[in-house]
């Protein structure tokens, strides 16, 4: 099953790296692609819990468009971005 989720706060490849690493760790997720230009995360999965994926994205600082995008989310996304740049 392929799922597309449009997210907030996505800025660069560092962000994308953090998202890929975090979402790939979820059971049932086979592949994660991040379209930085359009702020879309594409997840190929088998029996993965989409709500768990959305919650993980939010915890990383990248909530789904339409969900609450608080100052805390924005701060977390800056940290995730920095960590992702170091890991790439």
C-alpha positions as a printed NumPy array, in Angstrom:
array([[ 0.   ,  0.   ,  0.   ],
       [ 1.299,  3.459, -0.89 ],
       [ 0.33 ,  6.47 ,  1.213],
       [ 1.124, 10.14 ,  0.59 ],
       [ 1.151, 12.573,  3.501],
       [ 1.659, 16.309,  3.015],
       [ 3.557, 17.742,  5.979],
       [ 4.535, 21.061,  7.548],
       [ 8.041, 22.421,  8.323],
       [ 9.969, 20.448,  5.677],
       [12.924, 22.568,  4.616],
       [15.802, 20.509,  3.239],
       [17.553, 17.205,  2.686],
       [18.502, 17.081,  6.376],
       [14.821, 17.073,  7.274],
       [14.186, 14.384,  4.646],
       [16.976, 12.213,  6.072],
       [15.525, 12.394,  9.587],
       [12.034, 11.573,  8.297],
       [13.269,  8.583,  6.264],
       [15.197,  7.189,  9.223],
       [12.323,  7.681, 11.685],
       [ 9.529,  6.322,  9.498],
       [11.59 ,  3.412,  8.136],
       [11.898,  2.115, 11.716],
       [ 8.13 ,  1.546, 11.932],
       [ 7.07 , -2.076, 11.544],
       [ 5.595, -2.803,  8.113],
       [ 7.194,  0.175,  6.334],
       [ 9.154, -0.922,  3.258],
       [10.185,  2.373,  1.676],
       [ 9.989,  6.09 ,  2.422],
       [10.409,  8.836, -0.17 ],
       [10.427, 12.53 ,  0.721],
       [ 9.595, 15.19 , -1.866],
       [11.203, 18.274, -0.273],
       [ 9.894, 20.689, -2.908],
       [ 6.245, 19.708, -2.362],
       [ 6.475, 18.667,  1.336],
       [ 5.104, 15.185,  0.634],
       [ 6.174, 11.954,  2.313],
       [ 5.361,  8.779,  0.372],
       [ 5.31 ,  5.555,  2.369],
       [ 5.209,  2.08 ,  0.838],
       [ 4.051, -0.322,  3.507],
       [ 2.339, -3.545,  4.316],
       [ 0.019, -3.447,  7.318],
       [ 1.714, -0.338,  8.735],
       [-0.452,  1.8  , 11.021],
       [-0.917,  5.124,  9.195],
       [-1.882,  6.865, 12.438],
       [ 1.377,  5.648, 13.995],
       [ 3.248,  7.098, 11.01 ],
       [ 1.451, 10.457, 11.317],
       [ 2.161, 10.518, 15.064],
       [ 5.856,  9.79 , 14.443],
       [ 6.035, 12.577, 11.851],
       [ 4.439, 14.974, 14.324],
       [ 6.861, 13.929, 17.093],
       [ 9.76 , 14.606, 14.718],
       [ 8.36 , 18.115, 14.12 ],
       [ 6.594, 17.488, 10.806],
       [ 2.832, 17.332, 11.423],
       [ 0.422, 16.593,  8.596],
       [-0.941, 19.683,  6.84 ],
       [-4.174, 20.598,  8.614],
       [-3.01 , 19.35 , 12.01 ],
       [-1.814, 21.673, 14.738],
       [ 1.621, 23.117, 13.86 ],
       [ 2.768, 24.583, 17.167],
       [ 5.965, 26.38 , 18.122],
       [ 7.086, 23.053, 19.643],
       [ 6.636, 21.3  , 16.282],
       [ 8.641, 24.021, 14.568],
       [11.42 , 23.793, 17.178],
       [11.53 , 19.994, 16.852],
       [11.766, 20.284, 13.073],
       [14.818, 22.562, 13.405],
       [16.513, 19.981, 15.642],
       [15.489, 17.115, 13.322],
       [16.855, 19.095, 10.379],
       [20.216, 19.593, 12.091],
       [20.459, 15.937, 13.134],
       [19.527, 14.827,  9.614],
       [22.281, 16.988,  8.131],
       [24.845, 15.413, 10.466],
       [23.657, 11.891,  9.646],
       [23.656, 12.358,  5.834]])
